[in-house]
């Protein structure tokens, strides 16, 4: 792979996957932290979620964020090996 095209591909993947992944992970940490600190359900937007559901939603956000952050890193490693 051309070094210039691999750099462009890595930058595009970082903007399209890395930045939303960081946002998802940070939001997941906040939701999980607030869910662990709460005595009862605090997320009452459209549904009345209990404490366990709030914690699992936060953990899902963290997991999704880690996957999205890993994509640009894997693209960079893959382009450097070739």
ABEGO torsion letter per residue (X at the ends): XBAAAAAAAAAAAAAAAAAAAAAAAAAAAAAAAAAAABABBABBAABBBBAAAAAAAAAAAAAAAAAAAAAAAAAAAAAAAX
